[in-house]
Amino acid sequence: DWVHSVITLLDIPLLNNSDAPLQERLQNFKTLKDEDVDRKRGFNEILSSPVFRNFVISEDGKTSGIIVNIKKNRLLEDIENKSKNEIENLKDIIKKQNHDNILEIRDVIKSYEDIGKIHLGGIPMIADDMMTFIKSDIIVFGLGVLLFIIGTLWFVFRKLIWIIVPISSCFFSVIIMMGMLGLLNWKVTVISSNFIALMLILTMAMNIHMSTRFLQLREKFKEKSIYELILDTTNKMFWPILYTVLTTIIAFLSLIFSEIKPIIDFGWMMTLGLITSFIVTFTLLPSLINFVPEENISLKEYKKSKITDIFAKISINRQKSIFFITGLIVILSLVGISRLEVENSFINYFSKKTEIYKGMKLIDEELGGTTPLEVILKFSGEEKNNIEDDEFDDWEDENQSDDQKYWFTKDKIDRISSVHDYLDNLPQVGKVLSFSSIIDVATLLNNNKPLGTLEMGVLYSKIPENIKTEIIDPYISIKDNEARINLRIIDSQKDLRRNELIKKINYDLKNEFGLKEGQDYKLAGVLILFNNLLQSLFKSQILTLGLVMIGIFSMFVILFKNIKLSLIGVVPNFIAAFFILGIIGLLGIPLDMMTITIAAITIGIAVDNSIHYIYRFKEEFNNINDYHKTISICHSTVGKAILNTSITIVFGFSILVLSKFIPTIYFGIFTGLAMLLAMISVLTLLPSLILLIKPFGK
């Protein structure tokens, strides 16, 4: 009851199946369903049809398509006059309807699996499967990160109580945040489906820094009470953690400049999440520590980290090597960044095992391409038909509208045909359908004699309404004086460059055909939408990356009141972020709506390590007044916390590889890799720069 019409091989009008006069064949056409039809002749007619070949049947005749046209949704009829809440409720109803419809179709498909391979494709099915992916991703990421964090805490603290306390803090942060999202009616999308994983990772990083500092103070001041130690810890950690939260918020807030709603929502979502995590870390965590029995507070043995010790020695003894490697990384990053592009194939967003990929691949290769592009040709209304045809006079009647009869002028037909042929010859284009395709069919039916323009007008008025509605009306509008050329792009082509293709079509329509954009033609369709999304994202993110860098540098200046120190603090993280963009460019991986945000987010999260390290360095240097000794102490104390939080973040992001959505997998891999590089950079390049520049004086 939700289907408007279905087009299959069995519904196609066979107009060449007998030798009767053309008018009779049009009025009393047959289909492959009819018993008295010549099926072989009919099948060959469809297979050679300019309209239906590569549309409902592949060129080799071995794959056929069933096109299901969905009824117009009556709920959307008066949408302009509805409030935002009403529209959101309608969206939910329509999503539910769509989901039920897809399940119904899949049940039908299952009952015919013994006949052959049947794949489901199309935008409603992709939209529904994406929702299923999001739901499974939220559960998989959340549980995966939680289990990993438990493992990390055990590895770091080796005591059950130091697993329970930070996990409780993380758990409450996420629960509060989920409650707020529900109350604010914020929808989770593919982009923000990893927000629970991110919140767990970032809250855990704060908790590890707090817990590690508390235990170090406990080791140092055994005579102090737990309450005094908690006060000391919160006093010492409040400012560095506040600034790490603010720098990460700047990174996520940069996403609000992207002009794309799911990315803007993700930016606001993570900002609210970070504020929640900060409040919980400084209220619930100290309260929980206060409830822990005193005998369980200390660790059995607080060991130094061998890894941070090695980094400390490298920083002090191998400065030239560090600067040389950094120089190489900068050069490689610049080369890679110069090769970055946002050309992306929608089909490659999905794993090859998913039904979305299989369906799109089949339609792409066998049934004329997947991504639609529309060329709307607009006519001025000044064209007149000077040709009078007598051949079809016996078809005419008194009531026939002259508007219809005289619309089919030579200028219009020539323009439609020439643009159609031009588009059909582009290698990136699969199936092209327009009124020109109908003319080709009519010419075949007219014993390969081209029809005159008036003949076309007469023929149009005599065609049965059901054929007209399905085959002709989608491609011409006499009322609006427009023609539509529908083409589909072969999305799986390796060398496909969407932006270049759109620019080429625009250029050629203007220069080869002398058409004016907007006045004589217009490009529309999913290809334009998808390309505009990626192009605007690329521009906005390059701009926001600059804003993130300025914002974070300003934060450093406010925190440390020292420009030299601020420059030293941001350089390692900027290099790590740019190196990741460079790697993406060198590997030839196109940027998409998720990977394009990596650089800004990486800088925001990775810079936390610099803040903690410099803050601690400043504190220890004031007591020791020796750069080398301060580096050794910082590496064995705050360095250990940086190592542990970075490992948590790196492996936390690696959980995203379990997604079925390829951009999410890339986001997890490259953000994790960027965090690893940032950690190494903060524990090697940062101390080396401090030794070189001596920002605290000699």
C-alpha positions as CSV (number, residue, x, y, z in Angstrom):
1,D,0.0,0.0,0.0
2,W,3.0,2.3,0.2
3,V,4.2,1.6,-3.4
4,H,3.1,4.0,-6.2
5,S,4.3,1.8,-9.1
6,V,6.7,-0.9,-10.1
7,I,8.6,-1.1,-13.3
8,T,10.0,-4.5,-14.4
9,L,10.7,-6.3,-17.7
10,L,7.1,-7.5,-17.5
11,D,5.6,-3.9,-17.5
12,I,7.5,-2.4,-20.4
13,P,5.2,-1.6,-23.4
14,L,6.3,-3.6,-26.5
15,L,5.6,-1.3,-29.4
16,N,7.5,-3.4,-32.0
17,N,6.0,-6.7,-31.3
18,S,3.7,-6.8,-34.3
19,D,3.5,-5.3,-37.8
20,A,0.2,-3.4,-37.2
21,P,0.1,0.4,-37.9
22,L,1.9,2.5,-35.3
23,Q,-1.3,4.1,-33.9
24,E,-2.8,0.7,-33.2
25,R,0.4,-0.5,-31.6
26,L,0.4,2.5,-29.3
27,Q,-3.2,2.2,-28.4
28,N,-3.2,-1.5,-27.8
29,F,0.4,-2.2,-26.7
30,K,1.4,-5.6,-25.3
31,T,3.9,-6.6,-22.6
32,L,5.8,-9.8,-21.8
33,K,3.0,-10.7,-19.4
34,D,0.6,-11.2,-22.3
35,E,0.1,-14.8,-23.4
36,D,-0.1,-14.1,-27.2
37,V,3.1,-12.0,-27.3
38,D,6.3,-13.1,-29.2
39,R,8.5,-13.2,-26.0
40,K,11.8,-13.6,-27.8
41,R,11.1,-10.6,-30.1
42,G,9.8,-8.7,-27.0
43,F,12.9,-9.5,-25.0
44,N,15.2,-8.4,-27.8
45,E,13.2,-5.1,-28.2
46,I,13.7,-4.3,-24.5
47,L,17.4,-5.3,-24.7
48,S,18.0,-2.9,-27.6
49,S,15.7,-0.2,-26.3
50,P,17.4,3.3,-25.9
51,V,15.2,3.8,-22.8
52,F,15.3,0.5,-21.0
53,R,18.7,-1.0,-21.7
54,N,21.0,-0.3,-18.8
55,F,18.0,0.8,-16.8
56,V,15.8,-2.3,-16.1
57,I,18.2,-4.8,-17.9
58,S,21.9,-5.0,-18.3
59,E,23.5,-4.9,-21.7
60,D,24.3,-8.7,-21.6
61,G,20.7,-9.4,-20.6
62,K,21.8,-11.4,-17.5
63,T,20.8,-8.8,-14.8
64,S,17.4,-7.2,-14.5
65,G,16.2,-4.5,-12.2
66,I,12.9,-4.0,-10.5
67,I,12.3,-0.3,-9.9
68,V,10.0,0.5,-7.0
69,N,8.5,4.0,-7.0
70,I,7.4,5.0,-3.5
71,K,4.1,7.0,-3.0
72,K,4.4,10.7,-2.2
73,N,4.2,11.0,1.6
74,R,1.0,12.8,2.6
75,L,2.6,13.8,5.9
76,L,4.9,16.1,4.1
77,E,2.3,18.0,2.0
78,D,2.0,21.1,4.3
79,I,5.5,21.0,5.7
80,E,6.2,24.8,5.1
81,N,3.6,25.7,7.8
82,K,4.8,23.2,10.4
83,S,7.0,24.1,13.4
84,K,10.5,22.7,14.0
85,N,9.2,20.2,16.6
86,E,6.4,19.0,14.3
87,I,8.9,18.5,11.5
88,E,11.2,16.5,13.8
89,N,8.3,14.3,14.9
90,L,7.4,13.8,11.2
91,K,10.9,12.7,10.4
92,D,10.8,10.1,13.2
93,I,7.4,8.8,11.8
94,I,8.8,8.6,8.3
95,K,12.0,6.9,9.4
96,K,9.9,4.3,11.2
97,Q,7.7,3.8,8.1
98,N,10.7,3.5,5.9
99,H,12.3,0.9,8.2
100,D,9.1,-1.2,8.2
101,N,8.9,-0.9,4.4
102,I,12.5,-2.1,4.0
103,L,11.8,-5.1,6.3
104,E,8.7,-5.9,4.3
105,I,10.7,-5.8,1.0
106,R,13.5,-7.9,2.5
107,D,10.9,-10.6,3.5
108,V,9.7,-10.7,-0.1
109,I,13.3,-11.0,-1.4
110,K,14.0,-13.9,1.1
111,S,11.1,-15.9,-0.3
112,Y,12.7,-15.8,-3.8
113,E,16.3,-16.5,-2.8
114,D,16.2,-20.0,-4.5
115,I,15.6,-18.4,-7.9
116,G,18.8,-16.2,-8.1
117,K,20.8,-13.5,-6.4
118,I,18.6,-10.5,-5.4
119,H,20.2,-7.3,-4.1
120,L,18.4,-4.3,-2.6
121,G,19.6,-0.8,-3.5
122,G,18.5,2.8,-3.4
123,I,18.5,5.8,-1.1
124,P,15.6,4.7,1.3
125,M,17.5,1.4,1.9
126,I,20.9,3.2,2.4
127,A,19.3,5.6,4.8
128,D,17.7,2.8,6.8
129,D,20.8,0.7,6.9
130,M,22.9,3.7,8.0
131,M,20.6,4.1,11.1
132,T,21.2,0.4,11.9
133,F,25.0,1.0,11.6
134,I,24.8,4.0,13.9
135,K,22.9,2.0,16.6
136,S,25.3,-0.9,16.5
137,D,28.3,1.5,16.4
138,I,27.2,3.3,19.6
139,I,26.9,0.0,21.4
140,V,30.1,-1.6,20.0
141,F,32.3,1.6,20.5
142,G,30.9,2.3,24.0
143,L,31.4,-1.3,25.2
144,G,34.7,-1.7,23.4
145,V,36.2,1.4,24.8
146,L,34.9,0.6,28.3
147,L,36.5,-2.8,28.3
148,F,39.8,-1.4,27.0
149,I,39.8,1.4,29.6
150,I,39.4,-1.3,32.3
151,G,42.4,-3.2,30.9
152,T,44.5,0.0,30.8
153,L,43.6,1.0,34.4
154,W,44.6,-2.5,35.5
155,F,47.9,-2.2,33.6
156,V,48.6,1.3,35.1
157,F,47.4,0.8,38.7
158,R,47.2,-3.0,39.3
159,K,44.5,-2.4,42.0
160,L,40.8,-3.0,41.8
161,I,39.9,0.2,43.6
162,W,41.8,2.3,41.0
163,I,39.7,0.7,38.3
164,I,36.3,1.2,40.1
165,V,36.9,4.9,41.0
166,P,37.8,6.3,37.6
167,I,35.4,4.0,35.7
168,S,32.5,5.3,38.0
169,S,33.5,8.8,37.1
170,C,33.5,8.1,33.4
171,F,30.3,6.1,33.6
172,F,28.4,9.0,35.3
173,S,29.7,11.5,32.8
174,V,28.4,9.5,29.9
175,I,25.0,8.8,31.6
176,I,24.5,12.5,32.4
177,M,25.5,13.5,28.8
178,M,23.1,10.9,27.2
179,G,20.3,12.2,29.5
180,M,21.0,15.8,28.3
181,L,21.0,14.7,24.6
182,G,17.6,13.0,25.2
183,L,16.1,16.1,26.9
184,L,17.5,18.5,24.3
185,N,16.2,16.1,21.5
186,W,19.6,16.0,19.8
187,K,19.8,13.2,17.2
188,V,22.9,11.1,16.9
189,T,24.2,10.8,13.3
190,V,26.9,8.8,11.6
191,I,29.3,11.6,12.4
192,S,28.5,11.8,16.1
193,S,27.9,8.0,16.7
194,N,31.3,7.8,18.3
195,F,30.6,10.5,20.9
196,I,30.2,8.0,23.8
197,A,33.6,6.4,22.9
198,L,35.2,9.9,22.7
199,M,33.7,11.0,26.0
200,L,34.9,7.9,27.8
201,I,38.4,8.4,26.3
202,L,38.6,12.1,27.2
203,T,37.1,11.7,30.7
204,M,39.5,8.8,31.4
205,A,42.5,11.0,30.4
206,M,41.4,13.6,33.0
207,N,40.9,10.9,35.6
208,I,44.3,9.2,35.0
209,H,46.0,12.6,35.4
210,M,44.1,13.3,38.6
211,S,44.6,9.8,40.1
212,T,48.3,9.6,39.1
213,R,49.0,13.0,40.7
214,F,47.1,12.0,43.9
215,L,49.1,8.8,44.2
216,Q,52.4,10.7,43.7
217,L,51.5,13.2,46.4
218,R,50.5,10.3,48.7
219,E,54.0,8.8,48.1
220,K,55.7,12.2,48.8
221,F,53.7,13.3,51.8
222,K,52.8,10.2,53.8
223,E,52.0,12.2,56.9
224,K,49.1,14.1,55.2
225,S,45.5,13.0,55.6
226,I,43.5,11.9,52.5
227,Y,41.4,15.0,52.7
228,E,44.5,17.2,52.6
229,L,45.9,15.2,49.7
230,I,42.6,15.5,47.7
231,L,42.7,19.3,48.3
232,D,46.4,19.5,47.1
233,T,45.6,17.4,44.1
234,T,42.6,19.5,43.0
235,N,44.5,22.7,43.6
236,K,47.5,21.5,41.5
237,M,45.5,19.9,38.7
238,F,42.5,22.4,38.4
239,W,44.2,24.9,36.1
240,P,46.1,22.5,33.8
241,I,43.0,20.3,33.4
242,L,40.8,23.4,32.9
243,Y,43.0,24.6,30.1
244,T,43.3,21.2,28.5
245,V,39.4,21.0,28.5
246,L,39.2,24.6,27.0
247,T,41.7,23.8,24.2
248,T,39.8,20.6,23.3
249,I,36.6,22.6,23.4
250,I,38.1,25.1,20.9
251,A,39.0,22.2,18.6
252,F,35.4,20.8,18.7
253,L,33.8,24.2,18.5
254,S,35.8,24.8,15.3
255,L,33.4,22.2,13.7
256,I,30.5,24.7,14.0
257,F,31.9,26.6,11.0
258,S,31.5,23.6,8.7
259,E,28.0,24.7,7.4
260,I,27.0,21.0,7.6
261,K,24.4,20.3,10.4
262,P,25.6,16.8,11.6
263,I,29.2,18.2,12.0
264,I,28.0,21.3,13.7
265,D,25.8,19.2,16.1
266,F,28.9,16.9,16.8
267,G,30.9,20.0,17.7
268,W,28.3,21.2,20.2
269,M,27.7,17.7,21.5
270,M,31.4,17.2,22.4
271,T,31.6,20.7,23.9
272,L,28.7,19.9,26.2
273,G,30.3,16.5,26.9
274,L,33.7,18.0,27.9
275,I,32.1,20.5,30.3
276,T,30.1,17.6,31.9
277,S,33.3,15.5,32.2
278,F,35.3,18.4,33.7
279,I,32.6,19.0,36.4
280,V,32.3,15.3,37.2
281,T,36.1,14.9,37.4
282,F,36.4,17.6,40.0
283,T,33.3,16.7,42.0
284,L,32.6,13.0,41.9
285,L,36.1,11.7,41.5
286,P,37.5,13.4,44.7
287,S,34.4,12.3,46.6
288,L,34.9,8.7,45.5
289,I,38.6,8.8,46.5
290,N,37.5,10.2,49.9
291,F,35.3,7.1,50.5
292,V,38.2,4.6,49.7
293,P,39.6,3.0,52.9
294,E,43.0,4.4,53.7
295,E,44.9,1.1,53.5
296,N,43.8,0.7,49.9
297,I,44.9,4.2,48.8
298,S,48.5,3.6,48.1
299,L,49.9,1.3,45.4
300,K,52.1,-1.5,46.5
301,E,55.0,-0.1,44.6
302,Y,55.2,3.0,42.5
303,K,57.6,2.1,39.7
304,K,59.2,4.5,37.2
305,S,58.4,4.0,33.6
306,K,61.2,2.5,31.4
307,I,59.7,4.0,28.3
308,T,59.5,7.6,29.6
309,D,63.1,7.1,31.0
310,I,64.3,6.3,27.4
311,F,62.5,9.4,26.1
312,A,64.1,11.6,28.7
313,K,67.6,10.3,27.7
314,I,66.9,10.8,24.0
315,S,65.6,14.4,24.7
316,I,68.8,15.3,26.6
317,N,71.4,13.5,24.5
318,R,70.1,13.3,20.9
319,Q,68.8,16.8,20.2
320,K,70.3,17.1,16.8
321,S,68.7,13.8,15.7
322,I,65.3,14.9,17.0
323,F,65.5,18.2,15.1
324,F,66.7,16.4,11.9
325,I,63.8,13.9,12.1
326,T,61.3,16.8,12.8
327,G,62.6,18.6,9.7
328,L,62.0,15.5,7.6
329,I,58.5,15.1,9.0
330,V,57.7,18.8,8.2
331,I,58.9,18.3,4.6
332,L,56.9,15.1,4.2
333,S,53.8,16.7,5.7
334,L,54.0,19.6,3.3
335,V,54.3,17.2,0.3
336,G,51.4,15.1,1.5
337,I,49.2,18.1,2.3
338,S,49.7,19.5,-1.2
339,R,48.2,16.2,-2.5
340,L,45.1,16.2,-0.3
341,E,41.8,16.1,-2.1
342,V,38.1,15.7,-1.2
343,E,37.1,13.5,-4.2
344,N,35.3,10.7,-2.6
345,S,33.2,7.8,-3.8
346,F,30.0,7.2,-1.8
347,I,30.2,3.5,-2.6
348,N,33.6,3.3,-0.9
349,Y,32.1,4.6,2.4
350,F,30.9,1.0,3.1
351,S,32.5,-2.3,3.7
352,K,32.4,-4.7,0.7
353,K,30.4,-7.2,2.9
354,T,27.5,-4.8,3.4
355,E,24.3,-5.0,1.3
356,I,24.7,-1.3,0.5
357,Y,28.0,-1.9,-1.2
358,K,26.8,-5.0,-3.0
359,G,23.6,-3.4,-4.3
360,M,25.4,-0.2,-5.4
361,K,28.2,-2.1,-7.1
362,L,25.7,-4.2,-9.1
363,I,23.6,-1.2,-10.2
364,D,26.8,0.7,-11.0
365,E,28.3,-2.0,-13.2
366,E,25.3,-3.6,-14.7
367,L,22.4,-1.1,-14.6
368,G,23.9,2.2,-15.7
369,G,25.5,3.8,-12.6
370,T,24.3,5.0,-9.2
371,T,24.7,8.7,-8.4
372,P,22.1,10.8,-10.2
373,L,22.8,14.1,-11.9
374,E,20.0,16.2,-13.5
375,V,20.5,18.7,-16.3
376,I,17.4,20.9,-16.6
377,L,17.1,22.7,-19.9
378,K,15.0,25.9,-19.9
379,F,13.5,27.3,-23.1
380,S,12.6,31.0,-23.6
381,G,9.3,30.3,-25.4
382,E,10.2,32.2,-28.5
383,E,10.8,29.1,-30.7
384,K,8.2,28.6,-33.4
385,N,7.5,25.6,-35.6
386,N,7.6,26.5,-39.3
387,I,7.2,23.0,-40.5
388,E,3.7,21.7,-41.4
389,D,3.4,17.9,-41.6
390,D,0.4,16.3,-43.4
391,E,1.4,12.7,-42.7
392,F,-0.3,12.6,-39.3
393,D,-3.4,14.7,-40.2
394,D,-5.7,11.8,-39.9
395,W,-4.6,11.4,-36.2
396,E,-5.7,14.9,-35.3
397,D,-8.9,16.0,-33.6
398,E,-10.6,19.3,-33.0
399,N,-9.9,19.4,-29.3
400,Q,-6.2,18.9,-29.4
401,S,-4.3,21.7,-27.6
402,D,-2.1,23.8,-29.9
403,D,0.2,24.4,-27.0
404,Q,1.1,20.7,-26.9
405,K,1.3,20.3,-30.7
406,Y,3.5,23.3,-31.3
407,W,5.8,22.9,-28.3
408,F,8.0,20.4,-30.2
409,T,10.1,22.8,-32.2
410,K,13.3,21.9,-34.1
411,D,15.4,24.2,-31.8
412,K,14.2,22.4,-28.7
413,I,14.6,18.9,-30.0
414,D,18.0,19.7,-31.4
415,R,19.2,21.2,-28.1
416,I,17.9,18.2,-26.1
417,S,19.5,15.7,-28.5
418,S,22.9,17.5,-28.7
419,V,23.2,17.9,-24.9
420,H,22.0,14.3,-24.4
421,D,24.7,13.0,-26.9
422,Y,27.4,15.1,-25.3
423,L,26.6,13.7,-21.8
424,D,26.3,10.2,-23.1
425,N,29.9,10.3,-24.5
426,L,31.5,11.3,-21.2
427,P,33.4,8.2,-19.8
428,Q,32.2,8.8,-16.2
429,V,28.6,8.7,-17.2
430,G,26.5,5.5,-17.3
431,K,22.8,5.7,-18.3
432,V,21.5,8.9,-19.8
433,L,17.7,9.3,-20.2
434,S,15.9,12.2,-21.8
435,F,13.2,13.0,-24.4
436,S,16.0,12.3,-27.0
437,S,15.8,8.6,-25.8
438,I,12.0,8.6,-26.6
439,I,12.7,10.1,-30.0
440,D,15.2,7.3,-30.7
441,V,12.5,4.7,-29.9
442,A,9.9,6.5,-32.1
443,T,12.4,6.6,-35.0
444,L,12.9,2.8,-34.6
445,L,9.2,2.3,-34.7
446,N,8.8,4.6,-37.7
447,N,11.0,2.2,-39.8
448,N,14.2,4.2,-38.9
449,K,12.7,7.4,-40.5
450,P,13.2,10.5,-38.2
451,L,9.9,12.1,-37.1
452,G,9.1,15.7,-38.0
453,T,8.6,18.1,-35.1
454,L,4.8,18.4,-35.7
455,E,4.6,14.6,-36.0
456,M,6.1,14.5,-32.5
457,G,3.4,16.9,-31.2
458,V,0.6,14.8,-32.7
459,L,2.2,11.6,-31.5
460,Y,2.5,13.0,-28.0
461,S,-1.2,13.8,-27.8
462,K,-2.1,10.3,-29.0
463,I,0.1,8.3,-26.6
464,P,-2.0,6.5,-23.9
465,E,-1.8,8.3,-20.6
466,N,-0.1,5.5,-18.7
467,I,2.8,5.4,-21.2
468,K,3.0,9.2,-21.2
469,T,3.2,9.3,-17.3
470,E,5.9,6.7,-17.0
471,I,8.1,7.3,-20.0
472,I,7.6,10.9,-21.3
473,D,6.4,13.2,-18.5
474,P,9.6,12.7,-16.4
475,Y,11.6,14.3,-19.2
476,I,9.6,17.2,-20.6
477,S,7.3,19.8,-19.0
478,I,5.3,21.6,-21.7
479,K,3.7,23.7,-18.9
480,D,7.1,24.9,-17.5
481,N,8.7,25.0,-20.9
482,E,11.6,22.7,-19.6
483,A,13.3,19.5,-20.5
484,R,15.1,17.2,-18.1
485,I,18.1,15.0,-18.9
486,N,18.7,12.4,-16.2
487,L,22.1,10.8,-16.1
488,R,23.8,8.5,-13.6
489,I,27.5,8.6,-12.7
490,I,29.5,5.3,-12.4
491,D,30.5,5.9,-8.8
492,S,32.9,2.9,-8.6
493,Q,35.2,4.3,-11.3
494,K,38.7,4.6,-9.8
495,D,39.7,7.8,-11.6
496,L,36.4,9.6,-11.1
497,R,36.8,13.2,-10.1
498,R,33.3,14.6,-9.3
499,N,34.3,18.2,-8.9
500,E,36.2,18.2,-12.2
501,L,33.4,16.5,-14.0
502,I,30.8,19.1,-12.8
503,K,33.2,21.9,-13.8
504,K,33.7,20.3,-17.2
505,I,29.9,19.9,-17.9
506,N,29.3,23.5,-16.8
507,Y,32.2,24.8,-18.9
508,D,31.1,22.9,-22.0
509,L,27.4,23.8,-21.7
510,K,28.4,27.5,-21.6
511,N,31.2,27.5,-24.2
512,E,30.3,24.6,-26.6
513,F,26.5,25.1,-26.5
514,G,26.3,28.8,-25.7
515,L,24.0,28.2,-22.8
516,K,23.7,30.5,-19.8
517,E,23.7,29.0,-16.3
518,G,20.5,29.7,-14.5
519,Q,18.8,31.1,-17.6
520,D,19.1,28.3,-20.1
521,Y,20.1,25.3,-17.9
522,K,20.6,24.2,-14.3
523,L,22.5,21.3,-12.7
524,A,20.9,19.4,-9.8
525,G,20.7,16.0,-8.1
526,V,22.5,14.0,-5.5
527,L,25.9,14.4,-7.2
528,I,25.8,18.2,-6.9
529,L,24.6,17.9,-3.2
530,F,27.4,15.4,-2.3
531,N,30.1,17.4,-4.2
532,N,29.0,20.7,-2.6
533,L,29.0,19.1,0.8
534,L,32.6,17.9,0.4
535,Q,33.9,21.2,-1.2
536,S,32.4,23.4,1.5
537,L,33.7,21.1,4.2
538,F,37.2,21.3,2.8
539,K,37.2,25.1,2.6
540,S,35.6,25.6,6.1
541,Q,37.9,23.1,7.8
542,I,41.1,24.6,6.4
543,L,39.8,28.0,7.7
544,T,38.9,26.5,11.1
545,L,42.2,24.8,11.4
546,G,43.8,28.3,11.4
547,L,41.3,29.4,14.0
548,V,42.0,26.4,16.2
549,M,45.8,27.1,16.1
550,I,45.3,30.8,16.9
551,G,42.8,29.9,19.7
552,I,45.1,27.3,21.3
553,F,48.2,29.6,21.0
554,S,46.2,32.4,22.8
555,M,45.3,29.9,25.6
556,F,49.0,29.0,26.1
557,V,49.9,32.7,26.3
558,I,47.2,33.3,28.9
559,L,48.2,30.2,30.9
560,F,52.0,30.6,30.8
561,K,52.3,34.3,30.2
562,N,55.3,33.6,28.1
563,I,55.3,33.8,24.3
564,K,58.5,31.6,23.8
565,L,57.0,28.9,26.1
566,S,53.7,29.1,24.3
567,L,55.3,28.6,20.9
568,I,57.4,25.6,22.3
569,G,54.1,24.1,23.7
570,V,52.1,24.2,20.4
571,V,54.8,23.2,17.9
572,P,54.9,19.4,18.7
573,N,51.1,19.1,18.4
574,F,50.8,21.1,15.3
575,I,53.5,19.0,13.7
576,A,51.8,15.8,14.7
577,A,48.4,17.0,13.2
578,F,50.0,18.2,10.0
579,F,52.0,14.9,9.7
580,I,48.7,12.9,9.8
581,L,47.2,15.1,7.1
582,G,50.4,14.6,5.1
583,I,50.2,10.8,5.6
584,I,46.6,10.8,4.3
585,G,47.7,12.9,1.3
586,L,50.7,10.6,0.6
587,L,48.5,7.5,0.8
588,G,46.1,9.0,-1.7
589,I,43.1,8.6,0.7
590,P,40.5,11.3,-0.1
591,L,39.3,13.5,2.8
592,D,35.6,13.0,3.7
593,M,33.2,14.4,6.3
594,M,35.0,12.6,9.1
595,T,38.7,12.5,8.2
596,I,38.6,16.2,7.4
597,T,38.0,16.9,11.1
598,I,41.0,14.9,12.3
599,A,43.6,17.7,12.3
600,A,41.5,20.1,14.4
601,I,40.4,17.4,16.9
602,T,44.0,16.0,17.1
603,I,45.5,19.5,17.9
604,G,42.7,20.0,20.6
605,I,43.3,16.7,22.3
606,A,47.0,16.3,21.8
607,V,47.8,19.8,23.2
608,D,46.6,18.5,26.6
609,N,49.9,16.7,27.0
610,S,51.9,19.8,26.3
611,I,49.9,21.8,28.9
612,H,50.4,19.1,31.6
613,Y,54.1,18.7,30.8
614,I,54.9,22.5,30.7
615,Y,52.8,23.2,33.8
616,R,54.6,20.5,35.8
617,F,58.0,21.5,34.3
618,K,57.5,25.1,35.5
619,E,56.5,23.9,39.0
620,E,59.6,21.5,39.3
621,F,62.0,24.0,37.7
622,N,61.2,26.7,40.4
623,N,62.4,24.2,43.0
624,I,65.4,22.6,41.2
625,N,66.6,25.4,38.8
626,D,68.3,22.7,36.6
627,Y,66.9,21.9,33.1
628,H,68.3,18.4,32.8
629,K,67.2,17.3,36.3
630,T,63.7,18.8,35.7
631,I,63.3,16.8,32.5
632,S,64.2,13.6,34.3
633,I,61.7,14.3,37.1
634,C,58.9,15.4,34.7
635,H,59.4,12.3,32.5
636,S,59.1,10.0,35.6
637,T,56.0,11.8,37.0
638,V,53.8,13.7,34.6
639,G,55.5,11.8,31.7
640,K,54.1,8.6,33.0
641,A,50.6,10.0,33.2
642,I,51.0,11.4,29.6
643,L,52.1,7.9,28.4
644,N,49.2,6.2,30.1
645,T,46.5,8.6,28.9
646,S,48.0,8.6,25.3
647,I,47.9,4.8,25.2
648,T,44.3,4.9,26.5
649,I,43.4,7.4,23.8
650,V,45.3,5.6,21.0
651,F,43.7,2.2,21.7
652,G,40.4,3.9,22.5
653,F,40.3,5.3,19.0
654,S,41.4,2.0,17.5
655,I,38.0,0.5,18.6
656,L,36.4,2.5,15.8
657,V,37.9,0.1,13.3
658,L,35.0,-2.2,14.2
659,S,32.6,0.1,12.4
660,K,30.9,-0.8,9.1
661,F,31.3,2.8,7.9
662,I,34.7,3.3,6.3
663,P,35.1,7.0,7.2
664,T,34.7,6.1,10.9
665,I,37.4,3.5,10.5
666,Y,39.8,6.0,8.9
667,F,38.9,8.5,11.6
668,G,39.8,6.0,14.4
669,I,43.0,4.8,12.8
670,F,44.4,8.3,11.9
671,T,43.3,10.1,15.1
672,G,44.9,7.3,17.1
673,L,48.1,7.5,15.1
674,A,48.1,11.3,15.4
675,M,47.8,11.0,19.2
676,L,50.7,8.5,19.3
677,L,52.9,10.9,17.3
678,A,51.8,13.8,19.5
679,M,52.8,11.9,22.6
680,I,56.2,10.9,21.3
681,S,56.6,14.5,20.1
682,V,55.7,16.0,23.6
683,L,58.2,13.6,25.3
684,T,61.1,14.2,22.9
685,L,60.8,17.4,20.8
686,L,59.2,19.5,23.5
687,P,62.0,18.9,26.1
688,S,64.6,19.4,23.4
689,L,63.1,22.8,22.5
690,I,63.0,23.7,26.2
691,L,66.7,22.9,26.5
692,L,67.5,24.8,23.3
693,I,65.5,28.0,24.0
694,K,65.6,27.9,27.9
695,P,62.3,29.8,28.3
696,F,62.7,30.1,32.1
697,G,66.1,31.8,31.8
698,K,69.6,30.3,32.2
